[in-house]
């Protein structure tokens, strides 16, 4: 894998203790992974939050994939833990993204294939797949991760099976998400050409991305604002993209601070996926300390569940 934080020489025995059990002799392809993704030492059931239907589907899909990797004859403990960690992250209600081709050791041709597949999956997200077709979108994401991991590991039959599952799930996403969004009157507008410099300067420079209560899920009107921000940021790459993330004043101040940080991360992720250079983005999470709408402490206020985006 590329972007490794820990590298163990190929063929060397690996011995580790996890939850009181010793493991050794991991297969060569699994002897290095970004360990910051793997072990969730802080998760506890009473810290879990209610998840979206999409995250609930991800929990089951990633848990099943993790169990499958553990059952391999040559066992794949490292990837099993990676997928289990993704299930835990979804269980907390946080954003879970598919692997990037940059995170895997692939040939140039394989990278092209997976960038194309990842683009198709991201388009499914933008069409409302997470909200309108959560089960199919979760299957597509987990099948993609299964496919890219099996390809890196050189398991051809397994990779072909996961690719087939990905194609089937994406067909369902593209059918069901479009149908349901259209039925709700929320058909996403097609991308328009980037405006000229004169037109871009006339565009509004502030955008409000709204979220659900106690959630990192972007609401439909917030997603429209985010899409406009992405388009305008790409049209004028000289502008800095500034974020200020908020939470309403219900709940504890420390919890709301953490919630605003997760919302900031969700918006940054969508900006980068949409093509905005990460180096242009400056973010600040203020929790409940600087509410957009003044309210007494303990008040649920939709106007304060927001991330402000300013192009400057």
N, C-alpha and C positions, 0 to 999 in steps of 0.2 A: 504494500500500500504506500501511496505517496502521503505527504504531510504527517509522517509518523511522529509520535511523541515518545515511543519506546521501540527499539529495534533489537531483536534477539537473533543471533546468527542462525541461518537456515540449517536445519538438521540437528541443532542442539536441543537437548532435553529441556523442557520447561516444567518447573515445579512451582506450584503456588498453592496457598491455602485460602479457601473462600468458604465462609460459613462453616468452618470447622472440618471441611473435607479437602483432602489433598488431590491435586490434579497434576498430571505430567504427560510428556510426550505429545504435545499438540501437533496437528498436521502442519507441514511447512507453510502452507498458504495462510494459516491463521496465527502465525507466531508474531505478528505485529499488527497492531490496531491503534487508533487514537484512544488511549485509555480514558481520557476525560469523558468519553461518551459512554463508558461501560458501567461502572459500578455506582449504584445509587445508594449511598450509605445513610441518607437522611430521610428517605421516604418512610412514612408511617401511615397506617390507615386513617388516623384521625386528622391527617393533613390533606387528605384527598379532597378534591372539590368535584362538584357535579360536572360531568363531561358532556360535550355535544354528542349527537348521534354518530358523527364522523369519528370522534376520538374513541367512543365506545366500540365502534367497529374495528378501529386500529388495535385496541387492546387485545381483542380476540385473535385478529389476524397475525399480529406480531408474536403473541404468546404461542400460537400454534407453530409458527415458523421457528421460533426458538426451540420448542420441544422437538421439532423435526431435526434440527441441527445437532441437538444433544444425542439423538438416537442413531446417528450415523455410525457405521462400523469403525471408521477412522476418527471418530468424534471431533467435533468442531466447537470446542468450548468457548473460544473467543467470540466467534460470530454468534453463537447461541446467546451469550451475555449481551452482545451489542443489540440484538433484536429484543431481548428481554428488557433492556434499559429503555428502548423506544416504547415498549408497552407500558412501562412504569411512567414514562414522561406523559404519554397520552392519558394515563389514569389520573395524573395530577391536573389535567385540563390544559396542559401547555401545548404549544405548537410543535409538531413532529414533522420533520422534513425528510424526503427520500435522500439516499446517498448521492453525492456528486460523482461523476466520472473521475474527477480529480482526486477522489479519496481512494481509488482502486488502481492496482497495477494492471493496465490494459494496453493492448496494441493501439496504434493510431486508428486503424479501421474500427476496432471495437469502441474506442472513445466516440467516434462519429456516430455509430449506431446508438449509443446510450445518450448522447446529447440530443439526438433526434427524439428518442423515446421520452426523455425528460421534458423536452419542449412540449410534446403532446400532452403529457401529464399536467404540466403547468397551465396549459390552455384549458384543460378540464377544470382546474381550480378556478380559473378566471371566469369560466362559464357558469360558475355556481355549483360545481360538482360536490364540494364538501357539504353544502346545505341541501341541495336538491336530490342528490344521489349519493348519500354518505356511505352506504354499504359497498356499492360498486367502486366508488372512488378510493375507499380504504383497500379494497382488494387490488385495485390497480397499483397503488403505491407500494403495498407490501410485495406484490408479485414482481414489480420493478426491482425492489431491493433484493429479492430472492434471485432474480435473473442476473443482476450485476455481480452479486457475490459468487454465484455458481460459475459464472464466466471467468472471474478472476481465479477461482480455484481449479479451473480446468475440468469441471464436471459437465461434459457436453449434454448428456441426456437430461440432467437436472436443469441446466440452463434452458434447454429447449422447452421443457415442461413449464418452467416459470414464465418464459416469453409468451407461450401460448395463453397462459392464464392472464398475463398482462393485456394481450390483445383483446381477449374476450371481455375483460373488465372495462377496458377503455371504450370498446364499442357500446357497452351498456351506459357508461358515463355520458358519452356524446349523444346517445339517444335520449336518456331519461332527464339529464340536466337541462337540455335545450327545451324539451317538452314542458317540464314543470315550470321553468322560469318564464316561458312564453305564456303559460296558463295563468301565472301570477301577475302578468303585465310587467315583468322585470327582465325582458329580453335584453341582454347586454348589447350596447351600441357597438357597431364595427369600429375598428381603429381608423382614425382619419389621418391623412398625411400631416407631418409636422408643419406647424405654421411658419410663415416667414418671420424674419427677425422683427419686423414692424408689428405683425400680428401678435407675436409672442409677448412683446412688451406691453400689449394692451390686455393680456390675460390677467385675471386675479392672481395674486401671489400668496394668498392664504387659503388653507383648506382644513376642514374639520372632519376627522375620521372617528365616527362614533362606534361604541361597543355596547354589548349587552351587559346586564347587571352581573357583577362578580365574574366577568368573563373576558377572555381575549379574542372572542369571535367578533369580527367586524360586521356591523349591520349593513343592510343594502345601501342606504344613503351614504354611509361612511365609505363603502367600497367604491361608489361612484366618485366621491371626492378624491379618494386615493388614486383611482385611475387617471383623473384629471391632473393630479399632482405629478404622477409619473410621466404623463405625456408632456407636460410643460417643463419638467426638469430635464427631460431628454432633449427637448427643443432648444433649451438654453443652457448648455453645459457650463457656462461661466458662473452660474448662480450656486450658492451654497444652499443645502437643504437642511433646515433647522427643525427639530422636533421638540415639542414639550408634551409629555404624557401626564394625564390626570386620572384621578379616581374620585368618586363621590365620597361624601363624609359619613356614610353608614359603615359600621365596622371599626376595627382598631386602626390607629394611624400607621403602625408598622406594617400591618397587612395591606393597607391601601397603598403604601409606598411600594411594596413588592409587586402588587397588582399593576401599578402604573409602569413599573420597569418591564413587566412581561408584555404589556401593551406596546411599549416602545419597541421591544424586540420584534413583536409581530409585524409592526409597520415597517421597521428597517428591513426585515426579511422580504416583505412584499415589494418594497422599493428596489431591492437588489435583484430579486427575481424578474422584476419588470424592466431591468436594464440600467438602473441608476448606479453610478460608481459609488461604492461604499465609502471611499475617501472623501466624498462631498457631503456626507451626512454627519451632522452634529446633533446629539440627542441629550435630553434632560428629562428625568422623571421626577415629578414633584408630589406624587401621591395626592393627598387631600389638602395640602398646604396652600395651594393657589387655585381655588375653585374658579371655574369660568362663570358659574352662577352662584351667587352668595346664598348659603343656606346654613341653618343651625347644625351643630354637630349631630350625627346620627341620621341625617336626612338622606333618603334615596333620591337622587336627582339625575335623570338621563343626560342633561346637558353637561354634566361633569365627568361622564364616562367617555373621555375623548382624548385623542392625540392631535395636537395642532401641528400643521406643517406650514412652514413659511419658506418661500424661495427668495433669497436675497443676493 
